[in-house]
Amino acid sequence: MQTVQTKNCVMSQEVAMRKMKRMALEVAERNSEEPELVIAGITGNGEVVAKCLVNELKKLANFRITEVKIELNKKDPVDVTFSPSIETENKAIVIVDDVSNTGKTMMYAMKPLLNTHPKKIQTLVLVERSHKLFPVQTDYAGLSITTTLQEHISVETEKGEIRGAWLF
C-alpha cells in the first residue's frame, strides 16, 4: 500500500509578510546603535528571506544596510564564501535562512567569520524547529514550531517572494 504525503500550510504568504515586518522591527530596534548592519542570506531560500528583511529594514533603519549571499552546499557545507566578498571586522552581522532544523547550516555559515572579528553575529529564520544538534541559537524567528524528526518544513518562494511555509 502506498502512502499519500499531505502538505499542511503552517504560514500563508500574508502571515509570512507580517512576520517579516515584525522581525525587521526587532532587528532595527536591537541594532539601532550600529552604523552598519550586514544581512547575509544563505544560498537558496535564505537569500529570498534576507531580501524581504532588507526591504522592510530600509523603511525603518537609520543605519547602512549591506546585503551579501552566503554560498554553501547545505548537504556538504565545507566551502563557505560571502558573495560579494566583504570586510566583516567590527561589524554587526545577521545570518538569514528560511528554516532552522538542527543548526548545522547556520553553524557552517559562520565559518568565514572565524578568522575575522565581527562586532556581533545574530541569526534570523522564518521558521524555527526544535531539533538542535549544533550550538546555534536563533535570535529572530518568524514561527517556532515543534515537529517530529520525520516531518519536514518547506518554505516556498517564487520570483523573489515568500509564498508560504508547509509541513509535510
HUQUIMO-V218542 format. One record per pair of residues at least 12 apart in sequence whose C-alpha atoms are under 7 Angstrom apart, sorted by the first residue. I is the first residue (numbers start at 0). GAP is how many residues later the second one is. Records with the same first field share a line. If there is no record, write none. Layout:
BEGIN
I->GAP  GAP
END
This chain:
BEGIN
4->163
5->162
6->159  160  161
7->158  159  160
8->156  157  158
9->155  156  157
10->153  154  155
11->151  152  153
12->149  150  151
15->148
18->123
19->32  33  122
20->35
22->117  119
23->29  32  33
27->29  32  33
33->29
34->28  29
35->27  28  29  55  56
36->26  27  28  29  54  55  56
37->27  28  29  54  55  56
38->27  28  29  54  55  56
39->27  28  29  30  54  55  56
40->27  28  29  54  55  56
41->27  28  29  54  55
42->26  27  28  29
44->52  53  112
45->50  51  52
46->22
47->112  113
48->47  48  49
49->46
67->14  15  16
68->13  14
69->12  13  39
73->31
76->31
79->29  31  32
80->31
87->28  30
88->27  28  29
89->27  28  29
90->27  28  29
91->26  27  28  29
92->27  28  29
93->27  28  29  30
94->27  28  29
95->27  28  29
96->27  28
97->27  28  29  57
98->26  27  28  29
99->25  27  28  29
100->27  28  29  30  31
101->29  30  31  32
102->29  30  31  32  33
103->30
105->30
106->29
121->17
122->15  16  17
123->14  15  16  17
124->15  16  17
125->15  16  17
126->14  15  16  17
127->13  15  16  17
128->15  16  17  18
129->16
150->16  17
151->15  16
152->12  13  14  15
153->12  13
END
